[in-house]
Amino acid sequence: MIGIVLIAHAPLASALAAAAAHVYTCAPERAEAHVRTYDVPADVDPADALAQARALVKDADAGHGVVVLTDVFGATPSNIAAQLTEPGQVAVVAGVSLPMLLRALCYRDGRLADTVDKALAGGAQGVLQVSSTPPQTQRPRGVPGIDPARLHDQ
């Protein structure tokens, strides 16, 4: 199983892990096994933070690699995470979101590169504009008393 380390501005890493555990209530091992978090405080010493992050990656690794998910590219957590990259062993992805994390958790039984691809897809597909539309119905068209112009296909 691919390990996952969340490195983000405090308290985002822990909050994302808690949200994922909430989603995976029926399969807690999916959200908890080989998952580590690091909430980076505002006044952190970068050298200490890097040492702590390295320890978390080592702890999360079950021998199949680790995906490090971080929040804002170029910020301190991301800069720490970037130093952890090891080709084929530790991959770093910036821009973490709950959809990205859930996808990574769901697809981490294969190769590291595949888990990274799924995480990136989850992040991209999790961003969309939601608009207000008239209520949708599942009733078939042609039902007496239903105006077909008001129906929307799912």
N, C-alpha and C positions, 0 to 999 in steps of 0.2 A: 504494500500500500504506500502510495506517495504521501510524504509528510507535508503539512501545510503550516507555515508560520505567518502570522499577521503582524506587521509592524506599522503602526500608525500613530498619529497625534492622540494623546490621551483624551478621552477614554474610548476612542473609536475601535481599536483592535478588540478589546474585551466586549464592547457592545455588539460588534458584528458576530463574534463567536457565540455570544448569548442568543442572538437572534437566530443563528443557524441551529443551535441546540433546540430552540423552540420549534423550528420547522421540522427538525428530525426527531421529534419526541418519541415516535414509534421505533426509531433506530438510533439510539443515542451513541452507539459505537461509531456510526458514520460521521458524526459531528465532533466527537471527542478524541478518537484514537489518532495519535500522532499529529495533533493540532496544538500549536503553542501560540501565545499572544504576547506582544510587547507594546504596552501603551507608553509612548515616548513622552516624558515630561518636557515642559517648555525650557527648563534650565539644565538639561542633561549635558554632561561632558561627553563629547563625541567618542572619545577613546573608550570610556566606560560603556557607552551604549553599544559600540561595535562588539566589545567583548561579551556583553550580555546577549546580543543578537546571535553571535557565533555559537554560544552555548545552547541557545534555543534551537538553532538549526541542527546541531549535533543530536540533541535530545529528540527532535521530531523525526529524524531520519531512521527508517526501518530497513535501510539498505537498498531502497529503490529510488532515492532522490527526494528532493524537497522543492516545493513551490513557495516562494516568499511573495506575499501579496502586501503591497504598501499603498498609501493613500495618494498624496500629491507629489507628482514627479518634480524633483528639484528641491523639495523641502528636506529638513533634517531626517525624518524617518526614511524617505526614499534614498537619500545619500548614504545612509547607513546600510540599507538593504542592497544597494548597488555594489557595495564592497564584498558582499557574500556570494556573488555569482561565481559558479564553477561550471563550465560547459559540461553538459550531460549529467550533472549531479545536483546543482542548485540553480534554479531559474527564478528570476525576479520579474514581477509584473506590477506596474504602477496603475493607479486609478481604481483601487479596490471598491467594490460595491457588494451589497448583499446578493444580487443575482450572480455576480462573478464568483463569489465565495461558494454559493450553493452549487453552482455548476462544477467547480473544482472539487468539492466534497463528493459529489455524485459520480464523477468520472476519474477517480484516482487509483483505480485498480490496474491500470495499464502502464504505458510508458510515460515518462516525464513530459516529453514533447506533446503527447496527446492531451495530457492534463492541462498543460499551458494553453493549447489551442482551444480546449473546451472552456477554460476560464475566460479567455479573451472573447470568445463568442458569447458567453453568458453576460459579460459586461456590456458588450455592444448591443445585444438583443434586449437587454434590460432597460435601455434608455429609449424612451419614446414619448411623444406628446399624447396626452389623454385629453379628449375633447368631450363635451357634453352632447349627447345625441338623444333623440326621443327613445323612450323605453322600447326594448326589443322583445319580441314574442316568438315562441317556438311553434305557434299554431299554424297549421297548414293554410295556404291561401284558399279562398273560396268558401270559408266558413260563414254561414249566415250571421249577420250582425257585426261582422268585422270588416272595416274599411281596408281593402288591400293596399291603398296608398300609404297607410300608416305602418305597415309591416316592414321590417328590415330583416334581411337574411343574416344569419350568424356568420 
